[in-house]
Amino acid sequence: MASTQSGGGGGQKRVSGRTEDVDELETTADAQSDVAERHEKLSDDVDAILDEIDDVLEENAEDFVRAYVQKGGQ
């Protein structure tokens, strides 16, 4: 969506808008990439925590529950 503007008294015309659209698309793509990377990192962290909980529960579920209740505040 280009617009023409007269450039002062010289009768020059300038096309603007197209560069801004391209810059905005690049910024949006970068932001989406950053969000995807953060999502992947957080997903990996959650998976690791869940794996750790599974390991503890497999070893001794009763001790885990007792420790959770004590830490969880009564």
CHARMM internal coordinates of N, CA and C (Angstrom, degrees):
IC EDIT
DIST 1 N 1 CA 1.4287
DIST 1 CA 1 C 1.5206
ANGL 1 N 1 CA 1 C 108.23
DIST 1 C 2 N 1.2950
ANGL 1 CA 1 C 2 N 116.44
DIHE 1 N 1 CA 1 C 2 N 89.81
DIST 2 N 2 CA 1.4613
ANGL 1 C 2 N 2 CA 121.76
DIHE 1 CA 1 C 2 N 2 CA -176.39
DIST 2 CA 2 C 1.5172
ANGL 2 N 2 CA 2 C 109.71
DIHE 1 C 2 N 2 CA 2 C -93.83
DIST 2 C 3 N 1.3100
ANGL 2 CA 2 C 3 N 114.20
DIHE 2 N 2 CA 2 C 3 N 145.91
DIST 3 N 3 CA 1.4569
ANGL 2 C 3 N 3 CA 119.33
DIHE 2 CA 2 C 3 N 3 CA 175.89
DIST 3 CA 3 C 1.5161
ANGL 3 N 3 CA 3 C 108.08
DIHE 2 C 3 N 3 CA 3 C -125.09
DIST 3 C 4 N 1.3029
ANGL 3 CA 3 C 4 N 115.20
DIHE 3 N 3 CA 3 C 4 N 150.63
DIST 4 N 4 CA 1.4602
ANGL 3 C 4 N 4 CA 118.70
DIHE 3 CA 3 C 4 N 4 CA 178.59
DIST 4 CA 4 C 1.5122
ANGL 4 N 4 CA 4 C 107.92
DIHE 3 C 4 N 4 CA 4 C -107.12
DIST 4 C 5 N 1.3143
ANGL 4 CA 4 C 5 N 114.55
DIHE 4 N 4 CA 4 C 5 N 141.19
DIST 5 N 5 CA 1.4502
ANGL 4 C 5 N 5 CA 121.09
DIHE 4 CA 4 C 5 N 5 CA 178.45
DIST 5 CA 5 C 1.5165
ANGL 5 N 5 CA 5 C 107.96
DIHE 4 C 5 N 5 CA 5 C -132.00
DIST 5 C 6 N 1.3120
ANGL 5 CA 5 C 6 N 115.79
DIHE 5 N 5 CA 5 C 6 N 141.21
DIST 6 N 6 CA 1.4560
ANGL 5 C 6 N 6 CA 117.06
DIHE 5 CA 5 C 6 N 6 CA 175.63
DIST 6 CA 6 C 1.5079
ANGL 6 N 6 CA 6 C 107.92
DIHE 5 C 6 N 6 CA 6 C -81.25
DIST 6 C 7 N 1.2931
ANGL 6 CA 6 C 7 N 116.22
DIHE 6 N 6 CA 6 C 7 N 137.07
DIST 7 N 7 CA 1.4637
ANGL 6 C 7 N 7 CA 121.26
DIHE 6 CA 6 C 7 N 7 CA -175.87
DIST 7 CA 7 C 1.4980
ANGL 7 N 7 CA 7 C 111.56
DIHE 6 C 7 N 7 CA 7 C -97.11
DIST 7 C 8 N 1.3038
ANGL 7 CA 7 C 8 N 118.56
DIHE 7 N 7 CA 7 C 8 N 74.44
DIST 8 N 8 CA 1.4619
ANGL 7 C 8 N 8 CA 121.62
DIHE 7 CA 7 C 8 N 8 CA 175.40
DIST 8 CA 8 C 1.5099
ANGL 8 N 8 CA 8 C 111.51
DIHE 7 C 8 N 8 CA 8 C 78.33
DIST 8 C 9 N 1.3289
ANGL 8 CA 8 C 9 N 116.51
DIHE 8 N 8 CA 8 C 9 N -147.81
DIST 9 N 9 CA 1.4522
ANGL 8 C 9 N 9 CA 121.05
DIHE 8 CA 8 C 9 N 9 CA -175.78
DIST 9 CA 9 C 1.5052
ANGL 9 N 9 CA 9 C 113.28
DIHE 8 C 9 N 9 CA 9 C -89.88
DIST 9 C 10 N 1.3229
ANGL 9 CA 9 C 10 N 119.57
DIHE 9 N 9 CA 9 C 10 N -3.09
DIST 10 N 10 CA 1.4542
ANGL 9 C 10 N 10 CA 121.81
DIHE 9 CA 9 C 10 N 10 CA -175.78
DIST 10 CA 10 C 1.5103
ANGL 10 N 10 CA 10 C 114.24
DIHE 9 C 10 N 10 CA 10 C -82.78
DIST 10 C 11 N 1.3171
ANGL 10 CA 10 C 11 N 118.95
DIHE 10 N 10 CA 10 C 11 N -6.04
DIST 11 N 11 CA 1.4404
ANGL 10 C 11 N 11 CA 121.46
DIHE 10 CA 10 C 11 N 11 CA 179.21
DIST 11 CA 11 C 1.5292
ANGL 11 N 11 CA 11 C 112.74
DIHE 10 C 11 N 11 CA 11 C 76.37
DIST 11 C 12 N 1.3169
ANGL 11 CA 11 C 12 N 118.10
DIHE 11 N 11 CA 11 C 12 N 14.88
DIST 12 N 12 CA 1.4564
ANGL 11 C 12 N 12 CA 120.89
DIHE 11 CA 11 C 12 N 12 CA 178.76
DIST 12 CA 12 C 1.5192
ANGL 12 N 12 CA 12 C 109.98
DIHE 11 C 12 N 12 CA 12 C -80.18
DIST 12 C 13 N 1.3305
ANGL 12 CA 12 C 13 N 114.64
DIHE 12 N 12 CA 12 C 13 N 148.96
DIST 13 N 13 CA 1.4625
ANGL 12 C 13 N 13 CA 119.34
DIHE 12 CA 12 C 13 N 13 CA 176.68
DIST 13 CA 13 C 1.5146
ANGL 13 N 13 CA 13 C 108.36
DIHE 12 C 13 N 13 CA 13 C -119.73
DIST 13 C 14 N 1.3284
ANGL 13 CA 13 C 14 N 115.73
DIHE 13 N 13 CA 13 C 14 N 143.99
DIST 14 N 14 CA 1.4472
ANGL 13 C 14 N 14 CA 120.59
DIHE 13 CA 13 C 14 N 14 CA -178.75
DIST 14 CA 14 C 1.5254
ANGL 14 N 14 CA 14 C 108.79
DIHE 13 C 14 N 14 CA 14 C -129.10
DIST 14 C 15 N 1.3242
ANGL 14 CA 14 C 15 N 116.81
DIHE 14 N 14 CA 14 C 15 N 137.27
DIST 15 N 15 CA 1.4578
ANGL 14 C 15 N 15 CA 121.44
DIHE 14 CA 14 C 15 N 15 CA 177.41
DIST 15 CA 15 C 1.5242
ANGL 15 N 15 CA 15 C 107.03
DIHE 14 C 15 N 15 CA 15 C -97.16
DIST 15 C 16 N 1.3185
ANGL 15 CA 15 C 16 N 115.94
DIHE 15 N 15 CA 15 C 16 N 123.58
DIST 16 N 16 CA 1.4537
ANGL 15 C 16 N 16 CA 119.80
DIHE 15 CA 15 C 16 N 16 CA 178.17
DIST 16 CA 16 C 1.5165
ANGL 16 N 16 CA 16 C 108.94
DIHE 15 C 16 N 16 CA 16 C -129.67
DIST 16 C 17 N 1.3054
ANGL 16 CA 16 C 17 N 115.68
DIHE 16 N 16 CA 16 C 17 N 169.09
DIST 17 N 17 CA 1.4514
ANGL 16 C 17 N 17 CA 119.94
DIHE 16 CA 16 C 17 N 17 CA 178.71
DIST 17 CA 17 C 1.5109
ANGL 17 N 17 CA 17 C 111.65
DIHE 16 C 17 N 17 CA 17 C 105.71
DIST 17 C 18 N 1.3198
ANGL 17 CA 17 C 18 N 117.67
DIHE 17 N 17 CA 17 C 18 N -42.33
DIST 18 N 18 CA 1.4610
ANGL 17 C 18 N 18 CA 120.72
DIHE 17 CA 17 C 18 N 18 CA -177.14
DIST 18 CA 18 C 1.5293
ANGL 18 N 18 CA 18 C 110.86
DIHE 17 C 18 N 18 CA 18 C -66.05
DIST 18 C 19 N 1.3195
ANGL 18 CA 18 C 19 N 117.97
DIHE 18 N 18 CA 18 C 19 N -43.13
DIST 19 N 19 CA 1.4603
ANGL 18 C 19 N 19 CA 122.13
DIHE 18 CA 18 C 19 N 19 CA 178.62
DIST 19 CA 19 C 1.5187
ANGL 19 N 19 CA 19 C 110.11
DIHE 18 C 19 N 19 CA 19 C -64.37
DIST 19 C 20 N 1.3180
ANGL 19 CA 19 C 20 N 116.43
DIHE 19 N 19 CA 19 C 20 N -40.41
DIST 20 N 20 CA 1.4649
ANGL 19 C 20 N 20 CA 120.49
DIHE 19 CA 19 C 20 N 20 CA 178.45
DIST 20 CA 20 C 1.5177
ANGL 20 N 20 CA 20 C 111.01
DIHE 19 C 20 N 20 CA 20 C -63.46
DIST 20 C 21 N 1.3407
ANGL 20 CA 20 C 21 N 117.72
DIHE 20 N 20 CA 20 C 21 N -39.65
DIST 21 N 21 CA 1.4649
ANGL 20 C 21 N 21 CA 121.51
DIHE 20 CA 20 C 21 N 21 CA 178.76
DIST 21 CA 21 C 1.5248
ANGL 21 N 21 CA 21 C 110.86
DIHE 20 C 21 N 21 CA 21 C -63.42
DIST 21 C 22 N 1.3165
ANGL 21 CA 21 C 22 N 117.18
DIHE 21 N 21 CA 21 C 22 N -42.81
DIST 22 N 22 CA 1.4659
ANGL 21 C 22 N 22 CA 121.59
DIHE 21 CA 21 C 22 N 22 CA -179.98
DIST 22 CA 22 C 1.5264
ANGL 22 N 22 CA 22 C 109.84
DIHE 21 C 22 N 22 CA 22 C -65.07
DIST 22 C 23 N 1.3293
ANGL 22 CA 22 C 23 N 117.05
DIHE 22 N 22 CA 22 C 23 N -44.80
DIST 23 N 23 CA 1.4670
ANGL 22 C 23 N 23 CA 120.90
DIHE 22 CA 22 C 23 N 23 CA 178.31
DIST 23 CA 23 C 1.5188
ANGL 23 N 23 CA 23 C 110.91
DIHE 22 C 23 N 23 CA 23 C -60.47
DIST 23 C 24 N 1.3230
ANGL 23 CA 23 C 24 N 116.68
DIHE 23 N 23 CA 23 C 24 N -40.94
DIST 24 N 24 CA 1.4718
ANGL 23 C 24 N 24 CA 120.63
DIHE 23 CA 23 C 24 N 24 CA -179.82
DIST 24 CA 24 C 1.5280
ANGL 24 N 24 CA 24 C 110.56
DIHE 23 C 24 N 24 CA 24 C -65.55
DIST 24 C 25 N 1.3180
ANGL 24 CA 24 C 25 N 117.33
DIHE 24 N 24 CA 24 C 25 N -40.25
DIST 25 N 25 CA 1.4660
ANGL 24 C 25 N 25 CA 120.71
DIHE 24 CA 24 C 25 N 25 CA 178.49
DIST 25 CA 25 C 1.5212
ANGL 25 N 25 CA 25 C 111.14
DIHE 24 C 25 N 25 CA 25 C -65.02
DIST 25 C 26 N 1.3312
ANGL 25 CA 25 C 26 N 116.90
DIHE 25 N 25 CA 25 C 26 N -40.73
DIST 26 N 26 CA 1.4663
ANGL 25 C 26 N 26 CA 120.45
DIHE 25 CA 25 C 26 N 26 CA 178.91
DIST 26 CA 26 C 1.5259
ANGL 26 N 26 CA 26 C 110.17
DIHE 25 C 26 N 26 CA 26 C -65.07
DIST 26 C 27 N 1.3208
ANGL 26 CA 26 C 27 N 117.05
DIHE 26 N 26 CA 26 C 27 N -41.34
DIST 27 N 27 CA 1.4641
ANGL 26 C 27 N 27 CA 121.46
DIHE 26 CA 26 C 27 N 27 CA 178.81
DIST 27 CA 27 C 1.5223
ANGL 27 N 27 CA 27 C 110.14
DIHE 26 C 27 N 27 CA 27 C -64.05
DIST 27 C 28 N 1.3150
ANGL 27 CA 27 C 28 N 117.53
DIHE 27 N 27 CA 27 C 28 N -42.30
DIST 28 N 28 CA 1.4591
ANGL 27 C 28 N 28 CA 121.66
DIHE 27 CA 27 C 28 N 28 CA 179.08
DIST 28 CA 28 C 1.5178
ANGL 28 N 28 CA 28 C 110.45
DIHE 27 C 28 N 28 CA 28 C -64.09
DIST 28 C 29 N 1.3183
ANGL 28 CA 28 C 29 N 117.98
DIHE 28 N 28 CA 28 C 29 N -42.25
DIST 29 N 29 CA 1.4593
ANGL 28 C 29 N 29 CA 121.53
DIHE 28 CA 28 C 29 N 29 CA 179.07
DIST 29 CA 29 C 1.5240
ANGL 29 N 29 CA 29 C 110.75
DIHE 28 C 29 N 29 CA 29 C -64.03
DIST 29 C 30 N 1.3288
ANGL 29 CA 29 C 30 N 117.20
DIHE 29 N 29 CA 29 C 30 N -41.20
DIST 30 N 30 CA 1.4682
ANGL 29 C 30 N 30 CA 121.12
DIHE 29 CA 29 C 30 N 30 CA 177.84
DIST 30 CA 30 C 1.5278
ANGL 30 N 30 CA 30 C 110.52
DIHE 29 C 30 N 30 CA 30 C -62.90
DIST 30 C 31 N 1.3248
ANGL 30 CA 30 C 31 N 116.53
DIHE 30 N 30 CA 30 C 31 N -43.05
DIST 31 N 31 CA 1.4642
ANGL 30 C 31 N 31 CA 120.84
DIHE 30 CA 30 C 31 N 31 CA -179.47
DIST 31 CA 31 C 1.5233
ANGL 31 N 31 CA 31 C 110.35
DIHE 30 C 31 N 31 CA 31 C -64.35
DIST 31 C 32 N 1.3215
ANGL 31 CA 31 C 32 N 117.61
DIHE 31 N 31 CA 31 C 32 N -40.98
DIST 32 N 32 CA 1.4632
ANGL 31 C 32 N 32 CA 121.08
DIHE 31 CA 31 C 32 N 32 CA 179.00
DIST 32 CA 32 C 1.5171
ANGL 32 N 32 CA 32 C 110.27
DIHE 31 C 32 N 32 CA 32 C -64.97
DIST 32 C 33 N 1.3134
ANGL 32 CA 32 C 33 N 117.22
DIHE 32 N 32 CA 32 C 33 N -38.64
DIST 33 N 33 CA 1.4568
ANGL 32 C 33 N 33 CA 121.39
DIHE 32 CA 32 C 33 N 33 CA 178.24
DIST 33 CA 33 C 1.5215
ANGL 33 N 33 CA 33 C 110.33
DIHE 32 C 33 N 33 CA 33 C -64.24
DIST 33 C 34 N 1.3264
ANGL 33 CA 33 C 34 N 116.93
DIHE 33 N 33 CA 33 C 34 N -43.35
DIST 34 N 34 CA 1.4683
ANGL 33 C 34 N 34 CA 121.66
DIHE 33 CA 33 C 34 N 34 CA 178.43
DIST 34 CA 34 C 1.5275
ANGL 34 N 34 CA 34 C 111.10
DIHE 33 C 34 N 34 CA 34 C -62.07
DIST 34 C 35 N 1.3177
ANGL 34 CA 34 C 35 N 116.41
DIHE 34 N 34 CA 34 C 35 N -42.31
DIST 35 N 35 CA 1.4678
ANGL 34 C 35 N 35 CA 120.87
DIHE 34 CA 34 C 35 N 35 CA 179.69
DIST 35 CA 35 C 1.5232
ANGL 35 N 35 CA 35 C 109.83
DIHE 34 C 35 N 35 CA 35 C -64.81
DIST 35 C 36 N 1.3185
ANGL 35 CA 35 C 36 N 117.69
DIHE 35 N 35 CA 35 C 36 N -41.27
DIST 36 N 36 CA 1.4607
ANGL 35 C 36 N 36 CA 121.07
DIHE 35 CA 35 C 36 N 36 CA 179.16
DIST 36 CA 36 C 1.5241
ANGL 36 N 36 CA 36 C 110.99
DIHE 35 C 36 N 36 CA 36 C -63.10
DIST 36 C 37 N 1.3247
ANGL 36 CA 36 C 37 N 116.57
DIHE 36 N 36 CA 36 C 37 N -41.25
DIST 37 N 37 CA 1.4674
ANGL 36 C 37 N 37 CA 120.39
DIHE 36 CA 36 C 37 N 37 CA 178.69
DIST 37 CA 37 C 1.5294
ANGL 37 N 37 CA 37 C 110.99
DIHE 36 C 37 N 37 CA 37 C -64.83
DIST 37 C 38 N 1.3276
ANGL 37 CA 37 C 38 N 117.14
DIHE 37 N 37 CA 37 C 38 N -43.69
DIST 38 N 38 CA 1.4666
ANGL 37 C 38 N 38 CA 120.76
DIHE 37 CA 37 C 38 N 38 CA 178.81
DIST 38 CA 38 C 1.5196
ANGL 38 N 38 CA 38 C 110.74
DIHE 37 C 38 N 38 CA 38 C -63.88
DIST 38 C 39 N 1.3391
ANGL 38 CA 38 C 39 N 116.66
DIHE 38 N 38 CA 38 C 39 N -40.07
DIST 39 N 39 CA 1.4632
ANGL 38 C 39 N 39 CA 120.81
DIHE 38 CA 38 C 39 N 39 CA 179.76
DIST 39 CA 39 C 1.5276
ANGL 39 N 39 CA 39 C 110.10
DIHE 38 C 39 N 39 CA 39 C -62.94
DIST 39 C 40 N 1.3057
ANGL 39 CA 39 C 40 N 116.53
DIHE 39 N 39 CA 39 C 40 N -43.74
DIST 40 N 40 CA 1.4683
ANGL 39 C 40 N 40 CA 120.60
DIHE 39 CA 39 C 40 N 40 CA 179.42
DIST 40 CA 40 C 1.5235
ANGL 40 N 40 CA 40 C 110.74
DIHE 39 C 40 N 40 CA 40 C -63.05
DIST 40 C 41 N 1.3272
ANGL 40 CA 40 C 41 N 117.43
DIHE 40 N 40 CA 40 C 41 N -43.76
DIST 41 N 41 CA 1.4687
ANGL 40 C 41 N 41 CA 121.85
DIHE 40 CA 40 C 41 N 41 CA 179.34
DIST 41 CA 41 C 1.5206
ANGL 41 N 41 CA 41 C 110.76
DIHE 40 C 41 N 41 CA 41 C -61.88
DIST 41 C 42 N 1.3251
ANGL 41 CA 41 C 42 N 117.03
DIHE 41 N 41 CA 41 C 42 N -46.56
DIST 42 N 42 CA 1.4575
ANGL 41 C 42 N 42 CA 120.55
DIHE 41 CA 41 C 42 N 42 CA 179.88
DIST 42 CA 42 C 1.5289
ANGL 42 N 42 CA 42 C 111.46
DIHE 41 C 42 N 42 CA 42 C -64.62
DIST 42 C 43 N 1.3124
ANGL 42 CA 42 C 43 N 116.52
DIHE 42 N 42 CA 42 C 43 N -38.96
DIST 43 N 43 CA 1.4650
ANGL 42 C 43 N 43 CA 120.22
DIHE 42 CA 42 C 43 N 43 CA 177.92
DIST 43 CA 43 C 1.5199
ANGL 43 N 43 CA 43 C 110.82
DIHE 42 C 43 N 43 CA 43 C -62.47
DIST 43 C 44 N 1.3278
ANGL 43 CA 43 C 44 N 116.49
DIHE 43 N 43 CA 43 C 44 N -41.53
DIST 44 N 44 CA 1.4620
ANGL 43 C 44 N 44 CA 120.62
DIHE 43 CA 43 C 44 N 44 CA 177.71
DIST 44 CA 44 C 1.5246
ANGL 44 N 44 CA 44 C 111.04
DIHE 43 C 44 N 44 CA 44 C -63.52
DIST 44 C 45 N 1.3414
ANGL 44 CA 44 C 45 N 116.61
DIHE 44 N 44 CA 44 C 45 N -41.16
DIST 45 N 45 CA 1.4641
ANGL 44 C 45 N 45 CA 120.89
DIHE 44 CA 44 C 45 N 45 CA 178.95
DIST 45 CA 45 C 1.5276
ANGL 45 N 45 CA 45 C 111.18
DIHE 44 C 45 N 45 CA 45 C -63.56
DIST 45 C 46 N 1.3221
ANGL 45 CA 45 C 46 N 116.81
DIHE 45 N 45 CA 45 C 46 N -44.10
DIST 46 N 46 CA 1.4674
ANGL 45 C 46 N 46 CA 120.83
DIHE 45 CA 45 C 46 N 46 CA 179.53
DIST 46 CA 46 C 1.5242
ANGL 46 N 46 CA 46 C 109.92
DIHE 45 C 46 N 46 CA 46 C -63.50
DIST 46 C 47 N 1.3267
ANGL 46 CA 46 C 47 N 116.82
DIHE 46 N 46 CA 46 C 47 N -43.25
DIST 47 N 47 CA 1.4696
ANGL 46 C 47 N 47 CA 120.33
DIHE 46 CA 46 C 47 N 47 CA 178.32
DIST 47 CA 47 C 1.5269
ANGL 47 N 47 CA 47 C 111.18
DIHE 46 C 47 N 47 CA 47 C -60.09
DIST 47 C 48 N 1.3232
ANGL 47 CA 47 C 48 N 116.94
DIHE 47 N 47 CA 47 C 48 N -40.72
DIST 48 N 48 CA 1.4622
ANGL 47 C 48 N 48 CA 120.70
DIHE 47 CA 47 C 48 N 48 CA 179.61
DIST 48 CA 48 C 1.5282
ANGL 48 N 48 CA 48 C 111.05
DIHE 47 C 48 N 48 CA 48 C -64.55
DIST 48 C 49 N 1.3163
ANGL 48 CA 48 C 49 N 116.56
DIHE 48 N 48 CA 48 C 49 N -41.98
DIST 49 N 49 CA 1.4699
ANGL 48 C 49 N 49 CA 120.58
DIHE 48 CA 48 C 49 N 49 CA 179.08
DIST 49 CA 49 C 1.5262
ANGL 49 N 49 CA 49 C 110.19
DIHE 48 C 49 N 49 CA 49 C -64.71
DIST 49 C 50 N 1.3167
ANGL 49 CA 49 C 50 N 116.87
DIHE 49 N 49 CA 49 C 50 N -44.08
DIST 50 N 50 CA 1.4654
ANGL 49 C 50 N 50 CA 119.96
DIHE 49 CA 49 C 50 N 50 CA 179.08
DIST 50 CA 50 C 1.5274
ANGL 50 N 50 CA 50 C 111.64
DIHE 49 C 50 N 50 CA 50 C -64.02
DIST 50 C 51 N 1.3146
ANGL 50 CA 50 C 51 N 117.00
DIHE 50 N 50 CA 50 C 51 N -38.16
DIST 51 N 51 CA 1.4632
ANGL 50 C 51 N 51 CA 120.61
DIHE 50 CA 50 C 51 N 51 CA 176.21
DIST 51 CA 51 C 1.5216
ANGL 51 N 51 CA 51 C 111.04
DIHE 50 C 51 N 51 CA 51 C -62.83
DIST 51 C 52 N 1.3301
ANGL 51 CA 51 C 52 N 116.40
DIHE 51 N 51 CA 51 C 52 N -40.85
DIST 52 N 52 CA 1.4601
ANGL 51 C 52 N 52 CA 120.62
DIHE 51 CA 51 C 52 N 52 CA 178.90
DIST 52 CA 52 C 1.5310
ANGL 52 N 52 CA 52 C 110.70
DIHE 51 C 52 N 52 CA 52 C -64.22
DIST 52 C 53 N 1.3106
ANGL 52 CA 52 C 53 N 117.02
DIHE 52 N 52 CA 52 C 53 N -42.05
DIST 53 N 53 CA 1.4624
ANGL 52 C 53 N 53 CA 121.09
DIHE 52 CA 52 C 53 N 53 CA 177.95
DIST 53 CA 53 C 1.5319
ANGL 53 N 53 CA 53 C 110.14
DIHE 52 C 53 N 53 CA 53 C -62.92
DIST 53 C 54 N 1.3199
ANGL 53 CA 53 C 54 N 116.98
DIHE 53 N 53 CA 53 C 54 N -43.18
DIST 54 N 54 CA 1.4631
ANGL 53 C 54 N 54 CA 120.81
DIHE 53 CA 53 C 54 N 54 CA 177.84
DIST 54 CA 54 C 1.5244
ANGL 54 N 54 CA 54 C 111.16
DIHE 53 C 54 N 54 CA 54 C -59.30
DIST 54 C 55 N 1.3309
ANGL 54 CA 54 C 55 N 116.16
DIHE 54 N 54 CA 54 C 55 N -43.55
DIST 55 N 55 CA 1.4724
ANGL 54 C 55 N 55 CA 120.04
DIHE 54 CA 54 C 55 N 55 CA -179.82
DIST 55 CA 55 C 1.5287
ANGL 55 N 55 CA 55 C 110.85
DIHE 54 C 55 N 55 CA 55 C -61.84
DIST 55 C 56 N 1.3293
ANGL 55 CA 55 C 56 N 116.31
DIHE 55 N 55 CA 55 C 56 N -43.80
DIST 56 N 56 CA 1.4656
ANGL 55 C 56 N 56 CA 120.25
DIHE 55 CA 55 C 56 N 56 CA -179.74
DIST 56 CA 56 C 1.5227
ANGL 56 N 56 CA 56 C 110.15
DIHE 55 C 56 N 56 CA 56 C -65.07
DIST 56 C 57 N 1.3131
ANGL 56 CA 56 C 57 N 116.45
DIHE 56 N 56 CA 56 C 57 N -42.94
DIST 57 N 57 CA 1.4674
ANGL 56 C 57 N 57 CA 119.84
DIHE 56 CA 56 C 57 N 57 CA -179.61
DIST 57 CA 57 C 1.5272
ANGL 57 N 57 CA 57 C 111.56
DIHE 56 C 57 N 57 CA 57 C -64.63
DIST 57 C 58 N 1.3120
ANGL 57 CA 57 C 58 N 117.09
DIHE 57 N 57 CA 57 C 58 N -36.08
DIST 58 N 58 CA 1.4588
ANGL 57 C 58 N 58 CA 120.31
DIHE 57 CA 57 C 58 N 58 CA 178.40
DIST 58 CA 58 C 1.5240
ANGL 58 N 58 CA 58 C 110.96
DIHE 57 C 58 N 58 CA 58 C -65.96
DIST 58 C 59 N 1.3219
ANGL 58 CA 58 C 59 N 116.72
DIHE 58 N 58 CA 58 C 59 N -36.35
DIST 59 N 59 CA 1.4568
ANGL 58 C 59 N 59 CA 120.30
DIHE 58 CA 58 C 59 N 59 CA -178.17
DIST 59 CA 59 C 1.5268
ANGL 59 N 59 CA 59 C 111.40
DIHE 58 C 59 N 59 CA 59 C -72.94
DIST 59 C 60 N 1.3107
ANGL 59 CA 59 C 60 N 116.72
DIHE 59 N 59 CA 59 C 60 N -51.59
DIST 60 N 60 CA 1.4555
ANGL 59 C 60 N 60 CA 118.56
DIHE 59 CA 59 C 60 N 60 CA -176.97
DIST 60 CA 60 C 1.5222
ANGL 60 N 60 CA 60 C 109.83
DIHE 59 C 60 N 60 CA 60 C -160.76
DIST 60 C 61 N 1.3090
ANGL 60 CA 60 C 61 N 116.50
DIHE 60 N 60 CA 60 C 61 N 92.70
DIST 61 N 61 CA 1.4607
ANGL 60 C 61 N 61 CA 121.77
DIHE 60 CA 60 C 61 N 61 CA -175.77
DIST 61 CA 61 C 1.5208
ANGL 61 N 61 CA 61 C 111.93
DIHE 60 C 61 N 61 CA 61 C -66.61
DIST 61 C 62 N 1.3169
ANGL 61 CA 61 C 62 N 117.92
DIHE 61 N 61 CA 61 C 62 N -37.52
DIST 62 N 62 CA 1.4660
ANGL 61 C 62 N 62 CA 120.95
DIHE 61 CA 61 C 62 N 62 CA -177.11
DIST 62 CA 62 C 1.5253
ANGL 62 N 62 CA 62 C 111.65
DIHE 61 C 62 N 62 CA 62 C -63.06
DIST 62 C 63 N 1.3328
ANGL 62 CA 62 C 63 N 117.30
DIHE 62 N 62 CA 62 C 63 N -45.74
DIST 63 N 63 CA 1.4682
ANGL 62 C 63 N 63 CA 120.77
DIHE 62 CA 62 C 63 N 63 CA 177.80
DIST 63 CA 63 C 1.5269
ANGL 63 N 63 CA 63 C 111.26
DIHE 62 C 63 N 63 CA 63 C -63.11
DIST 63 C 64 N 1.3094
ANGL 63 CA 63 C 64 N 115.43
DIHE 63 N 63 CA 63 C 64 N -38.18
DIST 64 N 64 CA 1.4663
ANGL 63 C 64 N 64 CA 119.69
DIHE 63 CA 63 C 64 N 64 CA 179.56
DIST 64 CA 64 C 1.5238
ANGL 64 N 64 CA 64 C 110.42
DIHE 63 C 64 N 64 CA 64 C -62.17
DIST 64 C 65 N 1.3270
ANGL 64 CA 64 C 65 N 116.65
DIHE 64 N 64 CA 64 C 65 N -45.24
DIST 65 N 65 CA 1.4605
ANGL 64 C 65 N 65 CA 120.80
DIHE 64 CA 64 C 65 N 65 CA -179.25
DIST 65 CA 65 C 1.5200
ANGL 65 N 65 CA 65 C 110.44
DIHE 64 C 65 N 65 CA 65 C -64.09
DIST 65 C 66 N 1.3368
ANGL 65 CA 65 C 66 N 117.05
DIHE 65 N 65 CA 65 C 66 N -43.71
DIST 66 N 66 CA 1.4649
ANGL 65 C 66 N 66 CA 120.07
DIHE 65 CA 65 C 66 N 66 CA 178.86
DIST 66 CA 66 C 1.5326
ANGL 66 N 66 CA 66 C 111.06
DIHE 65 C 66 N 66 CA 66 C -60.33
DIST 66 C 67 N 1.3137
ANGL 66 CA 66 C 67 N 117.35
DIHE 66 N 66 CA 66 C 67 N -45.05
DIST 67 N 67 CA 1.4674
ANGL 66 C 67 N 67 CA 121.33
DIHE 66 CA 66 C 67 N 67 CA -179.69
DIST 67 CA 67 C 1.5197
ANGL 67 N 67 CA 67 C 110.02
DIHE 66 C 67 N 67 CA 67 C -65.39
DIST 67 C 68 N 1.3095
ANGL 67 CA 67 C 68 N 117.22
DIHE 67 N 67 CA 67 C 68 N -38.41
DIST 68 N 68 CA 1.4667
ANGL 67 C 68 N 68 CA 120.46
DIHE 67 CA 67 C 68 N 68 CA -179.89
DIST 68 CA 68 C 1.5206
ANGL 68 N 68 CA 68 C 110.37
DIHE 67 C 68 N 68 CA 68 C -65.25
DIST 68 C 69 N 1.3258
ANGL 68 CA 68 C 69 N 117.67
DIHE 68 N 68 CA 68 C 69 N -44.21
DIST 69 N 69 CA 1.4505
ANGL 68 C 69 N 69 CA 121.50
DIHE 68 CA 68 C 69 N 69 CA -179.20
DIST 69 CA 69 C 1.5319
ANGL 69 N 69 CA 69 C 109.91
DIHE 68 C 69 N 69 CA 69 C -63.99
DIST 69 C 70 N 1.3312
ANGL 69 CA 69 C 70 N 117.55
DIHE 69 N 69 CA 69 C 70 N -41.83
DIST 70 N 70 CA 1.4522
ANGL 69 C 70 N 70 CA 120.71
DIHE 69 CA 69 C 70 N 70 CA -179.74
DIST 70 CA 70 C 1.5259
ANGL 70 N 70 CA 70 C 111.10
DIHE 69 C 70 N 70 CA 70 C -65.89
DIST 70 C 71 N 1.3181
ANGL 70 CA 70 C 71 N 117.43
DIHE 70 N 70 CA 70 C 71 N -42.80
DIST 71 N 71 CA 1.4696
ANGL 70 C 71 N 71 CA 120.74
DIHE 70 CA 70 C 71 N 71 CA 179.96
DIST 71 CA 71 C 1.5233
ANGL 71 N 71 CA 71 C 111.39
DIHE 70 C 71 N 71 CA 71 C -74.80
DIST 71 C 72 N 1.3111
ANGL 71 CA 71 C 72 N 116.10
DIHE 71 N 71 CA 71 C 72 N -30.64
DIST 72 N 72 CA 1.4501
ANGL 71 C 72 N 72 CA 120.77
DIHE 71 CA 71 C 72 N 72 CA -175.43
DIST 72 CA 72 C 1.5192
ANGL 72 N 72 CA 72 C 114.03
DIHE 71 C 72 N 72 CA 72 C -73.72
DIST 72 C 73 N 1.2633
ANGL 72 CA 72 C 73 N 117.81
DIHE 72 N 72 CA 72 C 73 N -6.95
DIST 73 N 73 CA 1.4594
ANGL 72 C 73 N 73 CA 119.62
DIHE 72 CA 72 C 73 N 73 CA 175.15
DIST 73 CA 73 C 1.5164
ANGL 73 N 73 CA 73 C 113.25
DIHE 72 C 73 N 73 CA 73 C 92.52
DIST 73 C 74 N 1.2776
ANGL 73 CA 73 C 74 N 117.14
DIHE 73 N 73 CA 73 C 74 N 62.11
DIST 74 N 74 CA 1.4574
ANGL 73 C 74 N 74 CA 125.70
DIHE 73 CA 73 C 74 N 74 CA 171.80
DIST 74 CA 74 C 1.4862
ANGL 74 N 74 CA 74 C 112.92
DIHE 73 C 74 N 74 CA 74 C 77.16
END
COOR INIT
IC SEED 1 N 1 CA 1 C
IC BUILD
